Amino acid sequence: MKTLHIILREILYRLKTDFKRFAGIVKNKRENAVKIKGELYSSESNSLLFQMYLHEEEDLFI
């Protein structure tokens, strides 16, 4: 009975550590995806603002 308890405890310990490691990987992937989306959005916004600024200058010279 004691051997079974030791084996079960070891299995549960390994499952918990594997789950924590997997959850950490998923969290990092999600954070990286949010960061990339934010960078893309900010670069798109900057390019849109730059384009608007260029058009305003063109209107001034007409």
JOMOHU-V202996 format. One record per pair of residues at least 24 apart in sequence whose C-alpha atoms are under 7 Angstrom apart, sorted by the first residue. I is the first residue (numbers start at 1). GAP is how many residues later the second one is. D is the distance in whole Angstrom. If there is no record, write none. Layout:
i: (I | I)
gap: (GAP | GAP)
d: (D | D)
This chain:
none
